Amino acid sequence: MEFIEKTVESAPIDVTEEQKAIIRSRAAELDADPSIGLTWDELRARLAARRA
């Protein structure tokens, strides 16, 4: 979650406090249960399937 915190704070676009709170909340959920996330390979496969 530390990486996400740093990324949100240094984003080259404007991120509202509400958006930051949502991102932090989702990151906390992922930290609590890593099984809800996707690997890069799973994400790539899903994106490729959408393009097909």
FENTA-V875874 format. One record per helix or strand of 2 or more residues. SS is the DSSP state (H for helix, E for strand). FROM is the first residue (numbers start at 1). LEN is the number of residues. If there is no record, write none. Layout:
BEGIN
((SS FROM LEN) (SS FROM LEN))
END
This chain:
BEGIN
((H 2 8) (H 17 16) (H 34 3) (H 40 12))
END
